[in-house]
Amino acid sequence: MNFAREGFPFIGIASVIAAAAYALAISRRSFPLWLLAFLLTLIALWVAYFFRDPERAGERGTRVVTSPADGKVVHVTEVDEPTFMQGRALRVSIFMNVFNVHVNRYPVSGTVKQVIRKEGKFLNAAADAASLENEMSSVGLEAGEQRVLVRQIAGLIARRIITYSKEGEKVNQGDRMGLIRFGSRVDVFLPLSAKVRVKVGDMTVAGTTTIAELGAP
C-alpha cells in the first residue's frame, strides 16, 4: 500500500514508540506493559491507515468533474463565490471523517489560476459556516473556458492543510493536489450550468466518483 509522504514522520514515530514499549515489556516481564505495547501498536497501525494513499481510476473527460475527496456529501447548494467564480456557483461539500483517505485530488484537468490560503477558525467542518469562517486553502482551476474552485477546509481536529498547487501549473484530473490531517471537508464550486450527479448523504471516492458534469461554456 502507498502512503502519503507527509505521513512518514508520524508513522515512524508511532512505530518507534510501539517498538520501545515492546522492548520494555520484554525486559520487565510486565503484563501491563505488554498491554500498553499492544495498544500503542494499534495506534501505530491506525496512523499508517490514516495516511494511506491508494491509486485511483475513474471516469475522465473535459465535461466530467470527479470527487476531490473521499467522504460524505453534506451540502449541495447554490452560493455566492466572488473570489474566483466571481458570482453565483453550485457548491458540493464533502466531509471527511478520520477513517477516510485524506489525500485530495484534482476534479478536472486544467491550469491553476489562483491559490489562496486563509487563516480562520476550526469549527465543525460539516457545518455550513465552515466554508466561510474556518482555516482553508482555495485552488482555482481554469478548465478550458470553464472555472472550477476546490476549497480545502480545516475542521475541529484538523490543524494542517497541505496544498501542492502552484499558480500557472498544468494539472490533470485525478492527480494528487494535497491533503488535510485528521478530519476535514472539501468544497467544489461549479458553474451554474453544471449538472450535479450526487446528493446529500452520498459517499464519494476521490478521483473515482463523478460528482457533476460541466455544461456548455
Buried (B, 14 or more C-beta within 10 A) or exposed (E): EEBBEBBEEBBEEBBEBBBEBBEBBEEEEEEEBBEBBEEBBEEBBEBBBBBBBBEBEBEBEEBBBBBBBBBBBBBBEEBEBEBBBEEEBBBBBBBBBBEBBBBBBBBBBBBBBBBBEBEEEBBBBBBBEBBEBBBBBBBBBBBEEBBBBBBBBBBBBBEEBBBBBEEEEEBEBBEBBBBBBBBBBBBBBBBEEBEBBBEEEBEBBBBBBBBBBBEEE
